[in-house]
Amino acid sequence: MADNLPSEFDVIVIGTGLPESIIAAACSRSGQRVLHVDSRSYYGGNWASFSFSGLLSWLKEYQENSDVVTENSSWQEQILENEEAILLSSKDKTIQHVEVFCYASQDLHKDVEEAGALQKNHASVTAVHSIEPAEPACLPTADESLSTQSCETPADHTQNSDPESSLEVNDAEAAGEKENHSDDKPSEEETSENVPKVQDNTEPPKKNRITYSQIIKEGRRFNVDLVSKLLYSRGLLIDLLIKSNVSRYAEFKNVTRILAFREGIVEQVPCSRADVFNSKRLTMVEKRMLMKFLTFCMEYEEHPDEYKAYEETTFSEYLKTQKLTPNLQYFVLHSIAMTPETTSSTVDGLKATKTFLRCLGRYGNTPFLFPLYGQGELPQCFCRMCAVFGGIYCLRHSVQCLVVDKESRKCKAMIDQFGQRIISKHFVIEDSYLSENTCSRVQYRQISRAVLITDGSVLKTDSDQQISILTVPAEEPGNFAVRVIELCSSTMTCMKGTYLVHLTCMSSKTAREDLEQVVQKLFTPYTEMEAENEHVEKPRILWALYFNMRDSSDISRDCYNDLPSNVYVCSGPDSGLGNDNAVKQAETLFQQICPNEDFCPAPPNPEDIVLDGDSSQQEASESSVVAEANSETPKESTDLGNPEEPSE
């Protein structure tokens, strides 16, 4: 591959995270020659999504990532007398304290493998399974005669990376639900034949138990994000997706519920005006109090006298002065503003509340959207845009060092794993690629993450296709509130009959120590004894993953040692709910690289493109394809170009 690469580019981007991908797309769109490389075998870096087997393979790479690194000194021959090298890290140290627990019945046989997967995937699955030995991992095997029919019915849901594949999501989902109902009928008929038998009377309400082998077999139904985020419907990323027309490469679902956890009970929080007045949990007086306060928050900047005296106090203390009941104070603080109770100022809380309210009604009754197939789709969308405008991508292509001119102190080239020297004017690099010498003065924060596969929702309703967000406040000083995002199968992130749950907070200890207490409050481990009991109140955990991720956001450029002026550093994911930090960072760096250029403008209309030669037929064909794709937006999914009117 190295022999085929040109020897000179305008911009070289190292890493395929969201900010790097946005920068690469913007530079390519502005006419720059872009080379985008990543030593990983997948797009997205710490923003990536994985199928279940892909996730286990990713875990295995970290398990086998020993301190022994193969040295390649071929780069030294490329360094001239008036140059020096900045070595890059060949080992990713952004993930730590990985722990995996399997609670589902482990009836895994040698011939069980992921449907449609390559043979090598099964080997990685069985190897990674015991990455962290734990007591729950040794459970009795489930009944081998257990039917897996309910897992196999929605076979037409297999993920496809093409954007067109998501156009039939909602229709397929409805079909899948009908199939599930039809699957229940045979069991009812069978039990009706044995009515006199007492033991058969309890069988109709039983649901199929999900085993580890089923999760492996249906592994392609899962799309597990390393970072858990949502998109504010009026946030910077949504605006950028619409402006650049990159939204055509993705599809989104509305988050359907905002939940609160108070006194051990999970309940739904009313968001829109209609939700507030239809709520049975609020008294009429509380409804009026809440609407009055939320109306003020929408225009708080016009009434500074109302909050000026409380600017130095926390938002929590300010709410106590606003004639709100404790119930309403809790909802506003933890489910609407979603700000820390002890550190968020009054102005920060009012600003967060206004942001929440501004986003209501644009696409649904909540302010949030979630991309089908996971957050990892977003970097790939911008990678597609970059490739459309001539950007070159190389995965599994590591960079050994950057070459710096001693006199000008500017970076002039990079040397890759093949010893090829590639010249460029600008270099954008993900923080994780910088060596320990370069980052010796950097103080990193950590994010605690947990990913759970469960068999039920934290708040059961008539519909099993709910996308929910829940904030669990910190109970002890020094700890942080935990954000819980629960995804259903219609998001294309998990198999039918399961939920994918993401937990996130700022780290004070290891991820398991930070999050296990919240996990125990909301869920219970799956056991064979409880599997026989269909009246278990909490949803059961089938599989769990804990890990800590580096938070390199908001680090000053001055903290890095001897960084050339034309080398720009992008951070990894932050702990925030939205993606504004990544977009702001990408736009700032782009303006430094391409001053006075428009940031990710919309691509030209295919009808306006004049091609050399006789290509009118091809041009018309491309135009019809775009028009057809834009006209096939499903009813329940979200077309970012046509927001709904705000709901009252």
Solvent accessible surface area in square Angstrom, and as a share of the most:
residue,aa,sasa,rsa
1,M,124,0.55
2,A,7,0.06
3,D,142,0.74
4,N,128,0.66
5,L,16,0.08
6,P,62,0.39
7,S,70,0.45
8,E,79,0.35
9,F,7,0.03
10,D,15,0.08
11,V,0,0.00
12,I,0,0.00
13,V,0,0.00
14,I,1,0.01
15,G,0,0.00
16,T,1,0.00
17,G,1,0.01
18,L,0,0.00
19,P,1,0.00
20,E,1,0.00
21,S,0,0.00
22,I,0,0.00
23,I,0,0.00
24,A,0,0.00
25,A,0,0.00
26,A,0,0.00
27,C,0,0.00
28,S,3,0.02
29,R,53,0.19
30,S,30,0.20
31,G,61,0.58
32,Q,51,0.23
33,R,118,0.43
34,V,2,0.01
35,L,0,0.00
36,H,1,0.00
37,V,1,0.00
38,D,0,0.00
39,S,48,0.31
40,R,28,0.10
41,S,53,0.34
42,Y,39,0.15
43,Y,67,0.26
44,G,0,0.00
45,G,0,0.00
46,N,8,0.04
47,W,8,0.03
48,A,1,0.01
49,S,30,0.19
50,F,17,0.07
51,S,31,0.20
52,F,0,0.00
53,S,4,0.02
54,G,23,0.23
55,L,0,0.00
56,L,0,0.00
57,S,31,0.20
58,W,4,0.01
59,L,0,0.00
60,K,52,0.22
61,E,96,0.43
62,Y,41,0.16
63,Q,92,0.41
64,E,111,0.50
65,N,55,0.28
66,S,64,0.41
67,D,120,0.62
68,V,130,0.75
69,V,58,0.33
70,T,127,0.74
71,E,160,0.72
72,N,70,0.36
73,S,66,0.43
74,S,38,0.24
75,W,45,0.16
76,Q,102,0.45
77,E,149,0.67
78,Q,62,0.28
79,I,39,0.20
80,L,107,0.53
81,E,169,0.76
82,N,69,0.35
83,E,5,0.02
84,E,60,0.27
85,A,33,0.26
86,I,24,0.12
87,L,86,0.43
88,L,16,0.08
89,S,31,0.20
90,S,91,0.59
91,K,39,0.17
92,D,33,0.17
93,K,81,0.34
94,T,7,0.04
95,I,12,0.06
96,Q,80,0.36
97,H,97,0.44
98,V,29,0.17
99,E,25,0.11
100,V,4,0.02
101,F,6,0.02
102,C,2,0.01
103,Y,25,0.10
104,A,0,0.00
105,S,1,0.01
106,Q,35,0.16
107,D,16,0.08
108,L,47,0.24
109,H,84,0.37
110,K,191,0.81
111,D,121,0.63
112,V,25,0.14
113,E,66,0.29
114,E,9,0.04
115,A,54,0.42
116,G,68,0.66
117,A,22,0.17
118,L,122,0.61
119,Q,131,0.58
120,K,142,0.60
121,N,34,0.18
122,H,23,0.10
123,A,61,0.47
124,S,14,0.09
125,V,1,0.01
126,T,61,0.35
127,A,46,0.36
128,V,0,0.00
129,H,35,0.15
130,S,72,0.46
131,I,24,0.12
132,E,55,0.25
133,P,109,0.68
134,A,18,0.14
135,E,149,0.67
136,P,34,0.22
137,A,27,0.21
138,C,116,0.69
139,L,45,0.22
140,P,87,0.55
141,T,94,0.55
142,A,6,0.05
143,D,77,0.40
144,E,131,0.59
145,S,92,0.60
146,L,37,0.18
147,S,57,0.37
148,T,42,0.25
149,Q,104,0.46
150,S,33,0.21
151,C,9,0.05
152,E,73,0.33
153,T,36,0.21
154,P,6,0.04
155,A,63,0.49
156,D,110,0.57
157,H,26,0.12
158,T,59,0.35
159,Q,48,0.21
160,N,71,0.36
161,S,73,0.47
162,D,74,0.39
163,P,36,0.23
164,E,90,0.40
165,S,38,0.25
166,S,10,0.06
167,L,33,0.16
168,E,104,0.47
169,V,3,0.02
170,N,13,0.07
171,D,98,0.51
172,A,16,0.13
173,E,15,0.07
174,A,48,0.37
175,A,44,0.34
176,G,2,0.02
177,E,60,0.27
178,K,146,0.62
179,E,66,0.30
180,N,44,0.23
181,H,126,0.56
182,S,55,0.36
183,D,34,0.18
184,D,75,0.39
185,K,120,0.51
186,P,66,0.41
187,S,50,0.33
188,E,92,0.41
189,E,112,0.50
190,E,110,0.49
191,T,19,0.11
192,S,67,0.43
193,E,138,0.62
194,N,56,0.29
195,V,96,0.55
196,P,121,0.76
197,K,104,0.44
198,V,118,0.68
199,Q,123,0.55
200,D,18,0.09
201,N,92,0.47
202,T,85,0.49
203,E,74,0.33
204,P,62,0.39
205,P,94,0.59
206,K,89,0.38
207,K,101,0.43
208,N,68,0.35
209,R,59,0.21
210,I,15,0.08
211,T,3,0.02
212,Y,1,0.00
213,S,14,0.09
214,Q,3,0.01
215,I,0,0.00
216,I,2,0.01
217,K,75,0.32
218,E,10,0.04
219,G,0,0.00
220,R,83,0.30
221,R,36,0.13
222,F,0,0.00
223,N,9,0.04
224,V,2,0.01
225,D,2,0.01
226,L,1,0.01
227,V,5,0.03
228,S,5,0.03
229,K,2,0.01
230,L,0,0.00
231,L,3,0.01
232,Y,48,0.18
233,S,1,0.01
234,R,81,0.30
235,G,11,0.10
236,L,69,0.34
237,L,4,0.02
238,I,1,0.00
239,D,63,0.33
240,L,9,0.05
241,L,0,0.00
242,I,56,0.29
243,K,87,0.37
244,S,1,0.01
245,N,52,0.27
246,V,1,0.01
247,S,19,0.12
248,R,85,0.31
249,Y,31,0.12
250,A,22,0.17
251,E,14,0.06
252,F,1,0.00
253,K,16,0.07
254,N,35,0.18
255,V,2,0.01
256,T,60,0.35
257,R,4,0.02
258,I,2,0.01
259,L,1,0.00
260,A,0,0.00
261,F,20,0.09
262,R,60,0.22
263,E,154,0.69
264,G,57,0.54
265,I,102,0.52
266,V,20,0.11
267,E,21,0.09
268,Q,80,0.36
269,V,3,0.02
270,P,11,0.07
271,C,8,0.05
272,S,7,0.04
273,R,118,0.43
274,A,45,0.35
275,D,46,0.24
276,V,0,0.00
277,F,87,0.36
278,N,113,0.58
279,S,20,0.13
280,K,201,0.85
281,R,144,0.53
282,L,10,0.05
283,T,79,0.46
284,M,101,0.45
285,V,89,0.51
286,E,20,0.09
287,K,16,0.07
288,R,161,0.59
289,M,60,0.27
290,L,2,0.01
291,M,25,0.11
292,K,160,0.68
293,F,11,0.05
294,L,9,0.05
295,T,70,0.41
296,F,34,0.14
297,C,0,0.00
298,M,78,0.35
299,E,70,0.31
300,Y,10,0.04
301,E,105,0.47
302,E,127,0.57
303,H,78,0.35
304,P,61,0.39
305,D,126,0.65
306,E,100,0.45
307,Y,20,0.08
308,K,124,0.53
309,A,91,0.71
310,Y,70,0.27
311,E,65,0.29
312,E,168,0.75
313,T,52,0.30
314,T,38,0.22
315,F,1,0.00
316,S,13,0.09
317,E,88,0.39
318,Y,1,0.00
319,L,1,0.01
320,K,119,0.50
321,T,65,0.38
322,Q,51,0.23
323,K,173,0.73
324,L,12,0.06
325,T,36,0.21
326,P,92,0.58
327,N,32,0.17
328,L,0,0.00
329,Q,34,0.15
330,Y,34,0.13
331,F,2,0.01
332,V,0,0.00
333,L,8,0.04
334,H,10,0.04
335,S,2,0.01
336,I,4,0.02
337,A,7,0.05
338,M,43,0.19
339,T,20,0.11
340,P,74,0.46
341,E,77,0.34
342,T,110,0.64
343,T,107,0.62
344,S,8,0.05
345,S,34,0.22
346,T,0,0.00
347,V,54,0.31
348,D,76,0.39
349,G,0,0.00
350,L,0,0.00
351,K,127,0.54
352,A,28,0.21
353,T,0,0.00
354,K,45,0.19
355,T,48,0.28
356,F,2,0.01
357,L,20,0.10
358,R,104,0.38
359,C,1,0.00
360,L,26,0.13
361,G,4,0.03
362,R,31,0.11
363,Y,7,0.03
364,G,14,0.14
365,N,79,0.40
366,T,8,0.04
367,P,0,0.00
368,F,0,0.00
369,L,1,0.00
370,F,4,0.02
371,P,0,0.00
372,L,4,0.02
373,Y,16,0.06
374,G,0,0.00
375,Q,0,0.00
376,G,1,0.01
377,E,30,0.13
378,L,0,0.00
379,P,0,0.00
380,Q,61,0.27
381,C,3,0.02
382,F,0,0.00
383,C,8,0.05
384,R,70,0.26
385,M,8,0.03
386,C,0,0.00
387,A,53,0.41
388,V,94,0.54
389,F,63,0.26
390,G,54,0.52
391,G,10,0.10
392,I,60,0.30
393,Y,44,0.17
394,C,4,0.03
395,L,39,0.20
396,R,163,0.60
397,H,2,0.01
398,S,39,0.25
399,V,10,0.05
400,Q,26,0.11
401,C,0,0.00
402,L,1,0.00
403,V,0,0.00
404,V,0,0.00
405,D,23,0.12
406,K,97,0.41
407,E,151,0.68
408,S,67,0.43
409,R,97,0.35
410,K,106,0.45
411,C,4,0.02
412,K,66,0.28
413,A,0,0.00
414,M,0,0.00
415,I,0,0.00
416,D,0,0.00
417,Q,58,0.26
418,F,111,0.46
419,G,10,0.10
420,Q,40,0.18
421,R,55,0.20
422,I,0,0.00
423,I,79,0.40
424,S,5,0.04
425,K,120,0.51
426,H,38,0.17
427,F,0,0.00
428,V,0,0.00
429,I,0,0.00
430,E,9,0.04
431,D,2,0.01
432,S,12,0.08
433,Y,14,0.05
434,L,10,0.05
435,S,19,0.13
436,E,117,0.52
437,N,124,0.64
438,T,9,0.05
439,C,16,0.09
440,S,74,0.48
441,R,137,0.50
442,V,12,0.07
443,Q,159,0.71
444,Y,56,0.21
445,R,99,0.36
446,Q,52,0.23
447,I,2,0.01
448,S,0,0.00
449,R,1,0.00
450,A,0,0.00
451,V,1,0.00
452,L,0,0.00
453,I,0,0.00
454,T,0,0.00
455,D,16,0.08
456,G,8,0.08
457,S,8,0.05
458,V,19,0.11
459,L,40,0.20
460,K,135,0.57
461,T,65,0.38
462,D,160,0.83
463,S,53,0.34
464,D,81,0.42
465,Q,29,0.13
466,Q,30,0.13
467,I,4,0.02
468,S,2,0.01
469,I,1,0.00
470,L,3,0.02
471,T,15,0.09
472,V,4,0.02
473,P,23,0.15
474,A,41,0.32
475,E,119,0.53
476,E,94,0.42
477,P,138,0.87
478,G,59,0.57
479,N,57,0.29
480,F,93,0.39
481,A,38,0.29
482,V,5,0.03
483,R,32,0.12
484,V,2,0.01
485,I,1,0.01
486,E,2,0.01
487,L,0,0.00
488,C,1,0.00
489,S,13,0.08
490,S,6,0.04
491,T,0,0.00
492,M,16,0.07
493,T,0,0.00
494,C,5,0.03
495,M,3,0.01
496,K,25,0.10
497,G,52,0.50
498,T,4,0.02
499,Y,18,0.07
500,L,0,0.00
501,V,0,0.00
502,H,2,0.01
503,L,0,0.00
504,T,6,0.03
505,C,9,0.05
506,M,42,0.19
507,S,25,0.16
508,S,55,0.36
509,K,122,0.52
510,T,35,0.20
511,A,0,0.00
512,R,78,0.28
513,E,106,0.47
514,D,24,0.13
515,L,0,0.00
516,E,53,0.24
517,Q,85,0.38
518,V,13,0.07
519,V,6,0.04
520,Q,111,0.49
521,K,56,0.24
522,L,7,0.04
523,F,3,0.01
524,T,21,0.12
525,P,61,0.38
526,Y,5,0.02
527,T,46,0.27
528,E,40,0.18
529,M,162,0.72
530,E,55,0.24
531,A,4,0.03
532,E,92,0.41
533,N,70,0.36
534,E,51,0.23
535,H,159,0.71
536,V,29,0.17
537,E,161,0.72
538,K,81,0.34
539,P,8,0.05
540,R,13,0.05
541,I,6,0.03
542,L,1,0.00
543,W,1,0.00
544,A,1,0.01
545,L,0,0.00
546,Y,8,0.03
547,F,0,0.00
548,N,3,0.01
549,M,1,0.00
550,R,40,0.15
551,D,2,0.01
552,S,5,0.03
553,S,2,0.01
554,D,119,0.62
555,I,39,0.20
556,S,58,0.38
557,R,97,0.35
558,D,111,0.57
559,C,40,0.24
560,Y,14,0.05
561,N,39,0.20
562,D,114,0.59
563,L,27,0.14
564,P,5,0.03
565,S,71,0.46
566,N,11,0.06
567,V,0,0.00
568,Y,13,0.05
569,V,24,0.14
570,C,0,0.00
571,S,10,0.07
572,G,12,0.11
573,P,0,0.00
574,D,27,0.14
575,S,25,0.16
576,G,32,0.31
577,L,18,0.09
578,G,15,0.15
579,N,6,0.03
580,D,54,0.28
581,N,46,0.23
582,A,3,0.02
583,V,6,0.03
584,K,119,0.50
585,Q,36,0.16
586,A,0,0.00
587,E,72,0.32
588,T,74,0.43
589,L,20,0.10
590,F,0,0.00
591,Q,65,0.29
592,Q,98,0.43
593,I,12,0.06
594,C,6,0.04
595,P,82,0.52
596,N,157,0.80
597,E,77,0.34
598,D,81,0.42
599,F,9,0.04
600,C,0,0.00
601,P,31,0.20
602,A,56,0.43
603,P,26,0.16
604,P,65,0.41
605,N,78,0.40
606,P,29,0.18
607,E,119,0.53
608,D,106,0.55
609,I,63,0.32
610,V,140,0.81
611,L,71,0.35
612,D,143,0.74
613,G,71,0.68
614,D,144,0.74
615,S,21,0.13
616,S,77,0.50
617,Q,158,0.70
618,Q,104,0.46
619,E,35,0.16
620,A,63,0.49
621,S,59,0.38
622,E,75,0.34
623,S,22,0.14
624,S,63,0.41
625,V,82,0.47
626,V,41,0.24
627,A,61,0.47
628,E,99,0.44
629,A,39,0.30
630,N,87,0.45
631,S,87,0.56
632,E,73,0.33
633,T,53,0.31
634,P,20,0.12
635,K,202,0.86
636,E,110,0.50
637,S,10,0.06
638,T,12,0.07
639,D,49,0.25
640,L,4,0.02
641,G,48,0.46
642,N,108,0.55
643,P,57,0.36
644,E,109,0.49
645,E,148,0.66
646,P,77,0.49
647,S,53,0.34
648,E,123,0.55
